[in-house]
């Protein structure tokens, strides 16, 4: 008899398998990144793909069988309706971007209860946000780096105006660091502001679409350096188009 397990999961990605199956990649509240096999998709089968939108937070019941290494999804229900994300293009595109960053960077079986709690809180903050969300992903990436164990040291000063992505600290422009590992002075000051900002303060920072795009690419590069793998986040261009 299969053993049942209850948990909460954040949806990252869904891949269809055949006519009525799918593999749902999630971050589980206790087990970390996991693939869950879902049966019964399709017209008249009672399972809707819309429930598994990017960053959906679900209460799930899963089970394992001796014949498969996959966990099977037996029951699921939305922990929160997340109508703000589902109905707003800027929020849903931000959710797509965040989902892809998590999908690319989180390895399987990396359970982290504190990270899951922060992710859940940040998803709810995005859902409930009133007003423009254009800077949300910048604030989120700065926070995500900290939760992954490589928080940038906020030692910015006029004498240390450049952020070195390898040492994760601000430094003087003295020729000791390769230029391709340094943020520009403008990008470095923006990172400094984001590190000390509340969400409301971060959203109020005036930025052009080009500056947001450039900074986002540098933060993805920073993640790549510290995770030890190059990440190509394709949804960044979609996000840029929405907020341009």
C-alpha positions, -999 to 999 in steps of 0.1 A, spaced: 0 0 0 15 34 -9 25 57 19 8 91 19 25 124 28 10 158 33 29 190 26 27 224 9 43 231 -25 51 260 -47 47 253 -84 76 261 -107 69 243 -140 45 218 -156 54 195 -184 27 175 -202 32 137 -204 10 120 -229 -27 127 -232 -36 130 -195 -4 131 -174 20 158 -164 52 162 -143 49 192 -120 81 206 -107 76 221 -72 95 234 -42 81 213 -13 79 228 22 98 198 37 116 181 8 127 210 -14 127 208 -52 107 177 -63 90 164 -94 54 153 -88 35 131 -113 -1 142 -120 -27 120 -136 -61 129 -150 -54 161 -170 -78 168 -199 -114 176 -207 -138 158 -184 -111 144 -162 -116 168 -133 -80 181 -132 -73 217 -145 -39 229 -156 -49 264 -144 -44 253 -108 -7 248 -115 2 283 -126 36 298 -119 41 302 -81 8 286 -72 9 276 -35 -8 242 -30 -16 220 -1 -8 185 -15 -10 149 -6 16 127 -24 24 91 -24 53 69 -36 52 34 -51 79 7 -52 77 7 -90 86 44 -96 111 69 -84 85 97 -89 61 109 -63 25 109 -74 1 137 -66 -30 123 -51 -48 154 -38 -42 192 -41 -59 224 -32 -49 260 -34 -35 273 -1 -43 308 -13 -63 319 -43 -36 343 -56 -61 362 -78 -38 392 -80 -11 371 -98 -36 352 -120 -54 383 -132 -26 409 -136 -2 406 -166 27 424 -148 24 401 -118 19 369 -137 50 378 -158 70 385 -127 58 351 -113 70 335 -146 104 350 -141 107 341 -104 96 305 -112 123 302 -139 150 315 -116 140 290 -89 136 262 -115 172 268 -128 189 274 -95 172 250 -70 185 215 -71 164 185 -62 162 174 -25 175 208 -12 149 211 16 151 245 33 122 255 56 133 291 60 137 296 23 102 281 17 87 305 43 104 335 27 93 324 -8 57 320 4 58 354 20 72 371 -11 46 354 -34 18 367 -12 35 402 -12 35 401 -50 -1 390 -51 -13 417 -27 8 445 -43 -11 477 -51 4 498 -78 33 491 -103 53 459 -98 82 469 -121 109 468 -94 96 437 -75 119 412 -92 149 434 -84 140 435 -47 132 397 -48 166 388 -64 185 407 -37 166 389 -10 169 355 -28 207 358 -29 207 363 9 185 333 15 208 311 -7 238 319 15 256 345 -5 241 378 7 261 407 -7 280 425 21 266 460 23 298 479 28 292 505 1 307 539 6 320 567 -17 354 551 -13 341 516 -22 316 524 -50 319 492 -70 304 458 -62 327 428 -68 305 398 -76 331 372 -67 340 384 -32 304 396 -27 314 430 -13 319 466 -24 354 477 -33 375 506 -45 382 510 -82 419 501 -79 425 477 -107 427 446 -85 395 431 -99 386 420 -134 362 445 -149 337 417 -159 332 408 -123 324 443 -112 290 461 -113 291 496 -126 290 524 -101 253 530 -110 244 493 -106 264 490 -74 246 519 -58 212 504 -68 222 471 -52 232 490 -21 198 507 -20 179 474 -25 198 456 2 186 481 28 151 488 14 117 476 23 96 464 -5 77 497 -6 110 516 -7 123 494 -35 92 498 -56 95 536 -53 131 537 -68 128 555 -102 144 533 -129 142 531 -166 134 498 -183 170 497 -196 184 500 -161 161 473 -147 171 450 -176 209 456 -171 207 452 -134 186 420 -137 212 405 -160 240 413 -136 221 397 -107 216 365 -128 253 366 -135 259 369 -97 237 339 -91 256 320 -118 290 327 -102 279 315 -67 259 285 -78 287 275 -102 266 272 -133 256 295 -161 219 304 -161 200 315 -192 168 330 -179 147 333 -210 117 349 -193 137 380 -185 132 393 -220 94 388 -216 95 407 -183 115 435 -199 89 438 -227 60 440 -202 77 468 -182 93 487 -211 
